[in-house]
Amino acid sequence: MPYEDMNDYELISYINENNEEANNIIIKKYEPLISSLATRLLKSCPYLGLEKSDLVQEGMIGLNHAIGYFNEQKDITFYTYAKTCIERRLISVIVSAKRLKHKNLNESISFDTEEDGMLDYFLKDETTNPENIVIDENETEDIINLVKKKLTDFEDQVFDLMLSYFNYREIAAILDKEPKQVDNAIQRIKGKVKEEIRKYNDEK
């Protein structure tokens, strides 16, 4: 049977045997998906200095990760797994670009006071509550790691984007979700953040 007529599972089986032709075919097959996702993300985040070619390259890295780690015993199609890996890779690039832009902006302006921490920004409407104040940067990272263990996959993506200073409408566009879905996730995340801060402070 020609490789072009094989399904994803058959192609991956050959790829696992180091078959370069099968690998090239599955990459060519998923190129349109990667291109489409890259185009959509650029429309959602047009001012981050990213090029489509950069996102396509990162999407290919996500696809290669999916090929290398796919396990068909997980009761999930390769397409679904690959799309998830590609999206996560692209979102991580968007998040990094946003953080860098925000960092460069802060460094170009002189402030009389210290920059708000990530959690302070995330809970900016409640920072007057002593329970929500995080003094040390290391404590902030500890709390973020504790919170992330309590989040669903969707909440984790929303959390990363919020910590990179995207608003809920931008997040909705990036994740291709309704703004209300994102807003509801943010409210759940805020509750988990406050709970982890309370527990963290109680243990200090």
N, C-alpha and C positions, 0 to 999 in steps of 0.2 A: 504493500500500500504506500503511495506517495506521502511524504511528510505533510504536504499541504492539505491532505484529506483527513488527517488525524485530529482527534479532539485534544483538549488541553491536558488531560490526564496521560494520554499516550505520549504526547510531546515531552511532558515533564519526565516521564519514565526514561525516554531516550536521553534527555538532557542530563539526568542523573548518571548516565553512562558516558558522559562527556561528549555527546553528539552535538557538534557545532551547528550543523544544518538545522536540527530541531530547535536549538536555541535561537538562531536567527529568525526562524519562522514565527515563533511565539512572540519575539520582540516586535517584529513587523505587524503581527496581529493586534498588539496592544498599543502601538504607536498612536492611532487615532484617539483612543481613550485618553492617553497622557496629554496629547495636544489639546484636546477639548477641556480637560481639567485645568491645564495651564492657562488657557485663554480665559476661562471663567474666573480664575483667581486674580489674574492681572486686571480684569475689569472691576473686581471688587476692591483691589488695592493698587490703584494706578500711580501712586506717588511714592513708592518705596525704592525706586531706582532699579527694579528687577527687569530682566529681559526674558522674553518667552523661551529663548533657547536655553537659558539657565534653568528655568523651571522644568523644561522637557528633560534636560540632563538629570536633574534631581529625581524626576518621575521615573526615569529609567533605573536609577539606583533603587527606588522603591519596588519596581517590578522585579529586579534581580533578587532583592531580598525575599519577595514572595515566592519566586521560583526555588530559591535555596531552602526555604523553611516551610513550604506548604506540606501539610500532612492531610491526605484525603480521608483519614480516619476521623477527622474532627467534625464530620457532618456539615461541611460547608463547601460550596463550589469554589473552584480556583478563581473564577472571575470575581466573586465577592471578596475573597481574601486578597487578591491582587489589587483590586480597586481600593480596598482599605489601606493596604501598605503604601500605595502610590499617594493617596490623599494625605495620609499621615506625614509622609516625607515632604510633600509640598507645603503643608500647613506649618511644619517645623521651619521651613525656609522663610515663609512669610513672617512667622513669629520672630525669628532671628533678625530679619531685616527691620522689622518694626522696633525691636529693642535697640538695635544699633542706631537707628534714626533718632529715637527718643534720647538715647545716651549722648549722641553728638549735639542735639539741641540743648540739652542741659549743660554740657560742657562749654557751649558758646555763649552762655548767658551767666552773668554774675548774680548769685543769690546771697542775701544776707543771712538766710536760714538754711538749714540742711534740707536736702530734697526728701520729700515724703517717701517712705518705704513702699514696697509693692503691696503689702497688705493694707497699709494706710490708704493707698489709692483705691484698692478694691473695696474697702469699707468706708470710703471717704464721707459718706453721709452719717457715719456713726463713730467717727474718730474721737468725739468728745467723751465717749464712754471709756473709762479707765481700763475696763476689761479688754478692750480692743487695741490697746497701745502696745506696740512691740518696740522695745528700746534698741536691742542689739541685732545687727544684721545676721549673725549666726542663728539667733533665735528665730528670725523670720524664715530662714531656710529650713530649720527644723520643723516649724509649724506647717510650712508649705508641703514638705514631704509627708507629714502625718496626715494632712488633709487629702492629698492625692491618693492615699491608700483607701480612703473612704468614698471615692468618686466612681461613678460609672464611666465607661469609655467616652460617652458624649459629654458628660460633665467635665471630664479631664481635659478634653479639647477646648471646651468653653473657658475653663479656668486658665489654661495656658494663654489663650488669646486675650482674656481680660487682664492677666498679669503683664501682657505686652501692650496694654493701653488701647486695645480695640474696644469700641463701644458695641452695644448689643446688636445694633443694626448691621454694623460691619461684620460682626461674628456670624450673624444669620446669613449674610451674603456669602461669606467664605465657606461656611459649612453647608450651604444650600438648605437651610431650615427656615421655618417661619419665625419672625421676630418674637412672637409670643412664646414659642418653644424655648428660645434662648433665654428670654426674660425669666421664664419659670425655672430654668436650670440655674440661672444666676441666683435666684432667691434660695433655692435648695443649697447651693454651694455656700452662700453667705451663712446659712444656718450651721453648716458643717465647720466653716472657718471659725465662727464664734465659739462653737462647742470645743474645738481643739485648742483654741487660745485659752479658754476657761480651764480646761484640764491641764494644759501646759503650765499655766500660772499656779494652779493648785499644787502641782508637783514640785515647784521650785522651792 
